[in-house]
Amino acid sequence: MGTLLKIENLHVSFLRDGEWNESVHGVSFEVPKGKTLGIVGESGSGKSVSNLAVMRLLNEKQARITADEITLDGKDILNINENQMHDIRGKRIAMIFQEPMTSLNPVFQCGFQVTEAILAHEDVTEEEAKARTISLFKKVMLPRPESIYKSYPHELSGGQKQRVMIAMALACNPELLIADEPTTALDVTVQKEILKLLKHLQKGASECSEASECSENSDNAPCSMSMIFISHDLGVVSEVSDYILVMHNGRVVEFGESSKVLNAPNDPYTKGLLACRPPMDFRLKRLPIVKEFLDGTWSDTADFKQQLIVTQQEREYHLKEIYSHEPILKVEHLKTWFPLKKGVFNRVYDHVKAVDDVSLDVYPGETLGLVGESGCGKTTLGRSILRLVEPSDGKIIFEGKDVMSLKGNDLREYRKHAQIVFQDPYSSLNPRIRIGDAIAEPMLVHGLEPDAKKRRDKVCELLTEVGLQPEHYQRYPHEFSGGQRQRICIARALAVHPKLIICDESVSALDVSVQAQVLNLLNRLKKDFGFTYIFISHDLSVVRFMSDRILVMYNGKPVELGDADEIFNNPKNEYTKKLINAIPKI
């Protein structure tokens, strides 16, 4: 089998305030040829940094990389020059980055960006490169591949942008694919197909029953592909990985075959990561967190675990209490259509029906889960409710007021009571504003906490609540990992004490340990302050844990609405059954 990538004693340090601070401490691992190494750990544990160091993508002025050895197929890549590394990146080693919006160039069409990668490394014509790009778009299940070839990144959903990134990484048939959270933005059905595709390509064209499909438009498909699969979703890692490496605070704490690490973990940290995942067969009052396993406060006794399980009686009482009140939000026959235009005069010839006749009620203190595939209209529905996207037709009633008729200060007042946590944390934050000021800004806009010191104290309190530190106040967004940036966005939404919060994939960028903390936080805040949530997510296990009811959407339309437990245990609609069956299981 042999070893494709070998790393010995890797150290990575970053320059901050004139001092070098080490983030990765002596990490060593190997990736066998044709095998997948899964790397898991908390946000900021060094997973991505270690692999960016391998790719030599860290800023040399701000980062210092040292290692005893980094070799690719036995050849040193640590000490080669930049031109030699340029020939390796994209061709022999490719990487799928965590945040597709910041990885794609907003001024170029998506198809051009993939075609450019092919032309940079292979001797093919532009037409051949274009044909291969469209073929790759079909393989990663992008709808209307010819149309998306000409689309710009901002015209695609988060999941669609991620699939473009995956197509770009696979464009030159790399020997090693580093996948950094490649399915984070994808719904479970597309995630399942992407994982199936990656494993299919890894087996090699000669071993696949669909060999002709793998090697379409490519004469040099590799006989096997190795992968480093970075993910916070242990269910996904268990499906795709042969070996698992667990990192914590920049160090390796556990390594072994996937089955052994997942079924019989030795390190308390690994045990905590596994316990943080929301269970599918029962409902918990709160999720376990890693800290409880590290400090020894968690107990594996049956009595201790039983105390966390929600009984049927408790569940019935909770639902009866919620639905004894009038709805806080009523949506009636809402439609949000986007016109399709063509010709010199931009004549409208059709519409994209993103939200097509949706009606729902949301009750005070309720969490309504909203699930469906990427592009089904979940995000557009959430933004339409806040009028960040103007609906085409229908009614939105919030606390008895017609939202569609609100203007100026009245609309601003409504948005103080109804907040949103966006899907992409990096593009949601101004890169030039310190995160403390970004969290304090809504308080200034809405006239809350006029005293600067009180605002700062409130921001520090919110940072602590979402698992960050008060000293992070002065840092900029680029100084945080993807998961940490998402926590900043959640803190900003909570700053104005809203009544309704629309969480649009608000925990999709978080590893399971931080995800558990944030979900517990959201539930605690809902209980303490009476918040109401519309919780949008492609992770159905998270939706089930959070939600009282679930609305399933498909092609802009609602297909099933009901009690969360009932939908998971006895789904009526075939599409709902498909979603549930696609959930990764350890």
Buried (B, 14 or more C-beta within 10 A) or exposed (E): EEBBBBBBEBBBBBEEEEEEEBBBBBBBBBBBBBBBBBBBBBBBBBBBBBBBBBBBBBEEEEBBBBBEEBBBBEEEBBEBEEEEBBEBBBBBBBBBBBBBBBBBEEEEBBBBBBBBBBBBBBEBEEEBBBBBBBBBBBBBBBEEBEEBBEBBBEBBBBBBBBBBBBBBBBBBBBBBBBBBBBBBBBBBBBBBBBBEBBBBBBBBBEEBEEBEBBBBBBEEBBEBBBBBBBBBBBBBBBBBBBBBBBBBBBBBBBBBEBEBBBEEBEBBBBBBBBBBBBEBEEBBEBBBBBEBBBEEEBEEEEEEBEEEEBEEEEBEEBBEEBBEEEBBBBBEEBBBBBEEEEEEEEEEEEBBBBBBBBEBBBBBBBBBBBBBBBBBBBBBBBBBBBBEBEBBEBBBBBBEEEBBEBEEEEEEEBBBBBBBBBBBBBBBBEEEBBBBBBBBBBBBEBEBBEEEEEBBEBBBEBBEBBBBEBEBBEBBBEBBBBBBBBBBBBBBBBBBBBBBBBBBBBBBBBBBBBBBBBBBBBBEBBEEEEBBBBBBBBBBBBBBBBBBBBBBBBBBBBBBBBBBBEBBEEBEBEBBEBBBEBBBEB
